[in-house]
Amino acid sequence: MATATRTDPLAYLGDQIAEWKGAGTYQRLRVLESACAAESKFDGREVINLASNNYLGLTTHPKVIEAAIDATRRYGAGSGAVRTISGTMELHMELERRIARFKNVEACVVFQSGFAANAGTVSAILTPEDHIISDELNHASIIDGCRLSKAKIHVFPHKDHEAAARILAELEGKPGRKLLITDGVFSMDGDIGPLPQLVEAAERYGAIMMIDDAHSSGVLGRNGRGTVDHFGLHGRVDVQVGTLSKAVGVLGGYVCGSRNLIEFLYHRARPFLFSTSHPPAVAAACLAAFDVLENEPERIERLWENTRYFKRGLTSAGFNTGISETPITPVIVGEAARAHQFSAELFREGVLATGIGFPTVARDRARVRTIVTATHTREELDSALDIFRRVGQRMGIID
Ligand SMILES: *Cc1c(COP(=O)(O)O)cnc(C)c1O
């Protein structure tokens, strides 16, 4: 019996990929062939790595590595189940208590990632009757959480706290709860959210205040406690999200707040209920990383020294570094194709810095994004600056 030739029902995906290749927006994955560090090997090439979120160099800290190995030997490679069935180990509980103490809040729940923490929390605590007031540049995981909640979404222009307050004023007296939500540090421009003003607006209109501190955990505030500590807003932010994947150097996300908030999320946050908990190595490595944050504050000082040095080098060479206030420093060049070419040439000369274009950033604001870490040496930063100047002049980005 002859079988009809099967046509691939997914052929449209290939058409889309071909279109991306034609437009020059197709992205091949760079393969990291060493540990993530100040200098790393990608695609067979040793380069200065200005493209990681490993702010404090904790991915390779001996105490963090040792903790992961030790926990694996004792407790195995995996946890075996979701937290609510049988996958809650003492290490998971200890990490949550540790973070709650560090952040000066009643309680904490750890999720598999920062993405899961945001999406799982926003969708769990709101219903379709509620309202979300959200900065236009908030992270994708917040946006997905907002959509999953089916609440009404009101987007305000970037950092425009007066616009946020106006939206809250218009909603006054209407049914439904209000959630005001912002990133602490924005990942594309490295600018800091106007938290004191937003917190005030939330208090004035009785809204829930939520902050995503993914890029501020381990970077801002005492010992890296985040933007709430940086601005002295303890007790005035209802939901604080942080990540264990960036400066903490491992993997995971957490939510800090009242005991009730955390108990509620234990019962209703879907990534917590329906996805397996961290391997013991992850929880133990995170615990060790918090020891390092508390015992080696000089790492954070070095991060900021390096940040100031590198930013000064870029601006005095004539580059446009935008409005950054943190170790995330964009070098803005205009069109997306130009940013991708800039990134490719930097890589050829020995620097990895990611090209980012539309739709992640505005069409005429494409950039190469740099993130220095505490572990970059002065020589590495000087050499990276030399390469930026050389390639920038060759491409006519600077004089
Ligand atoms: C990276 C990031 C996340 C996601 O964190 P992961 O732990 O990598 O999932 C969430 N929010 C913001 C603002 C981020 O930059």
The ligand as an SDF file (V2000), in Angstrom:
LIG
                    3D

 15 15  0  0  0  0  0  0  0  0999 V2000
   17.2190   37.9840   34.2900 C   0  0  0  0  0  0  0  0  0  0  0  0
   15.9690   38.5960   34.7650 C   0  0  0  0  0  0  0  0  0  0  0  0
   14.9170   37.7960   35.2240 C   0  0  0  0  0  0  0  0  0  0  0  0
   14.9600   36.2950   35.1290 C   0  0  0  0  0  0  0  0  0  0  0  0
   15.8410   35.7120   36.0300 O   0  0  0  0  0  0  0  0  0  0  0  0
   16.3350   34.2060   35.7830 P   0  0  0  0  0  0  0  0  0  0  0  0
   16.7510   33.7660   37.1260 O   0  0  0  0  0  0  0  0  0  0  0  0
   17.4350   34.2760   34.7830 O   0  0  0  0  0  0  0  0  0  0  0  0
   15.1580   33.4530   35.2550 O   0  0  0  0  0  0  0  0  0  0  0  0
   13.7980   38.4280   35.7360 C   0  0  0  0  0  0  0  0  0  0  0  0
   13.7080   39.7760   35.7790 N   0  0  0  0  0  0  0  0  0  0  0  0
   14.6900   40.5710   35.3270 C   0  0  0  0  0  0  0  0  0  0  0  0
   14.5480   42.0520   35.3990 C   0  0  0  0  0  0  0  0  0  0  0  0
   15.8530   40.0080   34.7910 C   0  0  0  0  0  0  0  0  0  0  0  0
   16.8180   40.8050   34.3280 O   0  0  0  0  0  0  0  0  0  0  0  0
  1  2  1  0
  2  3  1  0
  2 14  2  0
  3  4  1  0
  3 10  2  0
  4  5  1  0
  5  6  1  0
  6  7  2  0
  6  8  1  0
  6  9  1  0
 10 11  1  0
 11 12  2  0
 12 13  1  0
 12 14  1  0
 14 15  1  0
M  END
$$$$
